[in-house]
């Protein structure tokens, strides 16, 4: 458990630590400022593609093996970035680092296979909370390294941390025996990868290219066509990459919808808070803090997510994961209500962000439990990978929406020396908070629609047996109780007496009036 939790923290830390470095990358690498954004976008794309693919491969070839692959890609990618001095090499390393996004869903699925049921809930909740602590630690630690050391020192630190998790993971973890039979669906993997790359590229660049731009509309249309064809292909193959029929069941589909909406609501908290705290004081509402101070203000939120892990596990055990998800999304909406009420004072900003983090911890711990109760054991990693993918799409959509909202509410302020400063208005931040709160309420509505006791899904082995044995498809017709079975037995009687006979259909003796067999 300690090794897997450390892997989740390091993975999230690596994904967020590059944010303080973005303003300096054009000068450090000699690249154009518009191209530097690919340092974040490429990691998002590779992570979104790797998560469902490694999840399915983990179900088929072993979750331990795929965990080591993801951690190894994280370490190698960090090492490449440590030596990079130009943008192409930096992008290559960041692409490999994105593969590490599969660590958390693979770890959750691994825990289901090796732990007893009474320990699964608390362990899954702790794994889910590592997302918050990694995001909270990544920003201030990276800012300190960038401020007081060479920028490559941040990637060297990532390399050491990744290796420090990879070695004990190889030593401690043992492969669990449950596997999913069949071949890996390469055609489905290519189709899903192409559709996701186009869709997430359109979402991540929508704020820059414009929602109605030809590139965004073209990429979105192509992504929808590819994913539609991919869905048809998945329904026809015997061993699909994603079991579409299973994913469309309400017990599985609604948690995926809730994950997308919760990902949107969660990401707005850290994204908008970091910008709001760093807004210049000349605006009248900004606090003018540095990147390091802004990251330190997010630390309480990460610590709260870890502390809420045990609470969410107990709540799910007592009331069910559905109730925990409902409560978590409601708390997120309440936190954004606090952000709308007061976002001028530092204590109010930290308190509102902390409330949102409490709700996020509850929601993120409940989502894997809802998925695992509705899918067979041999499909756990693939289903959890798809659920994390939906969170990623929600975060990408949130980033694009927030960027668009803040850009539309930007004005120029003049500081004490008369130098113009462009910054978003307080109304822009309030619109972003209101949008995130409304999305959290939609997630709450989706949680309320999840079935309380879903019918267990058949495993692929059971489905194959069902298809091979026609007699299992429909129960045999039983004759009505008053049917006369002529050859079934013999009886004696005169119509008014009684007779005895044996029923050949069930080999039981029976009596009946008029000599009929029972």
N, C-alpha and C positions, 0 to 999 in steps of 0.2 A: 504494500500500500504506500509506503514512504517513497519507494522508487518511482511508482507511477505518478504520484502527486507531484514529485519533483519534476518529472518529465512534462506534466501539464503546465507547471509554472514557467519552466524554461521556454517552452514552446510559445506561450503567450507573450512572455517578456521579449523574445526575439522579434516577434511580429510588430510590437509597438515601440521598441527602443529606437528605431530609426527616425521617428517623427521629429525629435529636436535637431536632427542633422539636416533635414530637408532644406532650410533656408541657405545653408552654407555649401550644399553640394554643387551648384553651378560654378562657384569659385574653385572648389577643391578638385573637381573632375574636368572642368573646362567644357561642360555640356550646357545646352540651352535650358533656361528655367522651365520651359514647357515640357521638356523631356525628362526632367528629374522626377516628376510625378509617377513615372513608371516604376520607380523603386518600391513604391507601395502597391501600385496596381498589379504588377507582375506577381508579387507574393500572394495577393488576393486570388488571382486567377489560378495559379498552380495549386494553392491550397484547396480551392473549390473543386478542382478536377481530381486531386489526389484523394480527398476524403472519401467519396463514395467508391472509388476504384480500389483503394487499399482496404476499405471495409469489406467489400465483396471478396477480395483476395484473402483477407483474414479469415472469413467464414470457410473458405475452401482449402487454404494451404496452412492455416495456423495463425492465430492472432499474435503470438509471441514473435513469430518471424516477421510479420508486417510491422509490428512495433519497432523492432530493431532496424528495419529498412527506413522507417520514418525518422527515427532518432539519428541514424547514420547520415541521411540526407541533410538533416539539420546541422550536424557537426561539419560535414564537408562543405555545405554552403557557407557556413560562418567562416571556415578557413579560407575559402576563395575570396570572400569579402575582405578578409584581413590583409590580403596581398593586393587587392584591387586598387588601381589609381585612375582608371578610366571608367566611364559609365557602362560600356558593354560588359566588362568583367564584373562590375558591381551588380548588374542585372542578372548575370548568370548565377552568381552566388545567392541573390535574393530569391531567384526562382527555385533553387534547391531548398532554401529555407522554408518556402511555402509548403513543401511536402510534409513538414512537421505538423501541419494543422490536423493531420489524421491521428495524432497521438492521443488526444483526449477521447474521441469516440471509440478508438480501438481499446484504450485502457478500460473504459466503462464496460465494454462487451467482454473483455478478458475477466473482469471481476465477477461478472454474472456466472461465468463458467467454473471458477475456482473457489468461490466463497460460498459458505452456507447461506440459505435464504435470509436468516435473521441478521446477517451482517451486510447484505448487499445494499440495503437502503442507505445506511450511513456512509458506506464507502463511495457509492455513486454520488451522494450529495457532496462529499469532500472533493471528489474529482471535478465536479461541476464548479465548485467554488474556486478552483485553481485558475479559472479564466479571469476572475476578478482580481485576485492577488497578483497575477502576472502582469495584467494591464496596469495596475496601480504602481507596481514596483518599476516597470520598464521605463516610464517617462522620467522620473527624477534621477534614477541611476544613470541612464544614458545622458541626461543633461549634465550631470556632474562630470562624467568622463569626457564629454565633448568640450566642456568649459575649462577643465584643468589638465587635459592630456591630449595627445594626438587622436584624431578621429578614428584611426585604425584600432586604437586601444579598446573601443567599444566592441568591435567584431572579434578581437582576440579574447575578450571576456566571454563573449557568446560561445566561442569555440571551446574554451575550457569548461564552461558550464554544461554544454552539450555532451562533451566527452565524459564529464563527471556523472552524467546520468546514463549514458550508453553502456559503459563498462559494468556497473552494478546491475543494469537491466539484463545484460547478457548472462551474468553470473547467477542472479537470483530467480528470474522468471522461469517457469517450467510450462511447456506447452500443454494446454488443456485438450482433452481427447475428442470433443465434439466437432465434427467437420460437416460441411455441406458437399454432397457429391456433385459430379459433373465437370464439364469443361468451362474455362473462363471465357466469357462472351467478348471476344475482341471487337466484333462489329458493333455491339452495343456500347463498349467502352469508347470507341472512336466517335460514335454518334453523340453520346452524352458529353464527351469532352468538347467537341466542336460547338454544340448548342450552348453549353455553359460559358465557354470562353466568349462567344459573341454576345450573349445576354449580359454577362457581368461587365464586359467592356463597354457596352452601351450604357449601363447604369452608372458605372464609375466615371465616365466621361460626359454624362448628360449635363452636368452643371457647367462644364467648360465649352462643350459643343452646342448646347442648347437642346431642350427637350424636343423641339420640333425640327431640328436640323436633319439634313438628308443622311448624314452618317449615323446618327442615333436611330432614326426610323429604319434605315436599311439594315443595320446590324440587328435591331430588335425583330424585324420581320423575318430575316434569315434565321435567327435563333429559334423563333416560334415554329417555322416550317421544319427545321431539323429536329427539334424536340417532338413535334407531332409525328414525324416519320419514325423517330426512335421509339415512341410509345407503341406504335403499331408493330414494329419489329420485336419489341420486348414481349408483347402479348402472344407472339407466334412461336418463339423459340421455347424449347423444353426446359432449359436451365438459364433463365434470363439474368442479366446483371442486376436488375432491380425487379422484384416481383410486383408488377404494376397492379395486378388484381388484389394482392394483399395491401399495397399502398393506398388503394382507393377505398378500402373499408373505413367506415367512420372512426373506428377505434385507433386507426393508424393515420388517416388523412388529417383529422382535426388536430392532433398533436403537431403534425408538420406545419399546418397553417398557424397554429399558436406559436411555434418556434420562429417562423418568419416574422410575425408581428412583434414577438418579444425581442428578437434581435434588433429590429428597428428601434424599439423603445429603449433598450439598453444602450445602444451605441450613441444615441443622442445625448445621453447623460455625460459621458466622458468627452465627447467631441465638442459639445457646446460649452461645457464648464471650463475646459482648458482655454478656449478662445475668450470667454467672458472674463476670466480672471486676468488675462494678459492685456485686455483692452486698455488703452491709455486713460489716465484720469481726466484728461481734458474733455472727454465726452460727457462728464457729469455723473456717470454711473460706473465706469470702469475702475478697476483696482490697480492697474499698472504693474502687476507682479511679473517677475522673471519666469522663464521656463522651469527652472528648478523649483521655485516657490509654487508655481502652478501644479507641478507634479506632486509636491509634498501635500498640497491640499486634497489630492485624490487618494492619498494613502489610507485615510480612515475608511473610505469606501471599500477598498480591497480587504482590509482587516475585518470589516463587518461581514463581508461575504463568507470568509472562512469561519467566523464565529457562528454564523447562521446555519452552517452545514448540519450540525447535530440537531438544531431545532427543526429544520425542514425535514430531516429524516424521521424524527419522532412524530411530527405532524402527519407525514405521509403514512406512517405505520398506524396511527390512530384513526385518521379520517380519510386516508386514501390520497393518492397522488393527484387525482382530479381536484380535490378540495385545496390542496397545496398550490397547484397552478392557478386556480381561481383567486386565492388570497394573494399570491405573489403579484399577479397582474393588477389587481386592485390597489395594492400598496404602491406599485410603480406609478399608476395614475395619480394617487394621492401625493406622491413625491413631486410630480410635475405641477400639481396644484400649489404646493409650497413654493416652487420656483417661480410660478406666476405671481404669487402674492408679494414676494420680496426677493430681488436679485441684485440689490445694491450693496448689501453688507456682507462681509466675508463669512461671518458665522451662519447667516441665512443660506448662503450658497453651499457651504459645507454640509449643513443640516439637510437641505433639500437633496443634495447628491447622495448623502448617506441613506436617506429613506428610499430613494430609487434603488440603491444597491441592495437593501434588505429585500425589496420585492424581486429584484433580479436573482438573488440567491435562492429564494423560494421557487421561483419559476424554473430556473435552469436545473435545479435538483429534481424537480418533478417530471420534466419532459422525458429524460431517459427511462424513468420508472414506468411511465405510461406506454412508451414504445416497447419495453421489454415484456410487459404483461400481455401485449397483443400480438407478438410475433414468436415463431418457434425459436428454440435456442440456437439452431444452426444458421439463423438469419439475423442474429442480434447485431453483429458488426455492420452489416450492410444497412440495416434499418437505422441504427444510430448514426452512421455516416451520412445518410440522407437527411436525418433530422438536423445535424450540425450544418450541412450544406444549406438548408433552409434558413438557419440563423445567419449564415454568411451572406446570402442573397438579401436578407433583411437589413444587414449592416451596410451593404453596398448601396441599397436603395436609400437608406437613411442619410448616408454621406452625400449622395447626389441631391436629395431634397433639401437638406440643411444648407449646402453650398448655394443652391438656387435661392432659397429664402433670404439668407444673409446678404447675398449679392444684390438682391432687389431692395434691400433696406440699408444700403450703404450711403453714407454722406461724408462730406469733408468737414473736419473740425480744425480750428486754428489753436495752436498751443500758445503758451505765454510769450514765446519769441516770435509769434506770427507765422510759424512754419505750418503749412497745411498737413493734416493727418487724416487719412481715409480710414473709417471704421464703421462697423455695423451699428445701427441704432438699437436702443433697448427694445423697441417694438419688434424688431427683427428677431431678437432672441426670444421674446415672448411668443411670437408666432411659432418658432421652432419648438418651444416647450409645449404649447397647446397641441401641436400636431403629434408630438410624441405621446402626450397623455391620451389623446383620442385613439391612437393606435393601440396603446395599452388596454383601453376599454374594449376595443375590438378583440384583442387577445383573450380578455376575460370572457367575452361572449362565446368565443370558440371553445374555451375550456368548459363552459357550462353545457355545451352540446355533446361533449365526449361521453360515450356510454359508460355507465357506472360499472357494469360487469360485462365486458366484451366476451363474445364467444371465442374460445381459443382457436387460433388459426391452425389448419393442418400443415404439417411439415412437408417438404418435397418428397420425402420417402413415403409418407402416407398418401399423398396425391398420386404418386406413381403406382402404388399398390391398388388404389381406388380405380385408376384407369385400367390396370391389367386384369382386374377381376370384375366382370360385369355384374355379378350378383350383388356387389357392394353398392351399386349405384342406386338401386331401388329395393326396398324390402319386399320379400315375396308376399303375394296376396294370400291371406288366410281366408278359408271358406267361412261363410256365415254359420252361426251356431245351429240354425235350423236346417242346414243342408243335409240331405239324406245321402250317405255314402253307401251305394249298393254293395260294392265288393269289399267294403271295409270290415265287415263283421257279420256274424250270423246271429239270428235271434229266434226265439220261439214265442208264440203267444196266439191268442185267438181274437185279439182286438179289444177285449175287456180285461185281459189278464196282464201279467207282467212278463217280461222276457229279459234275458241276459245275453250279452254278446261282448265281443272284443273289437275294439276299433283299431284297424290296422294302421291308421294314420298316426296315432300316437301310442299305440300298443298299451292302451289302458282299458281295463274292464269297465263296462257301463251298463246301465239299466234304462229302459225306456218303455213307455206305454205302447201296446200293440206290437211288441216285438221289434221295434226300431232300435238301432244301435245308438248308443250315446256318443 
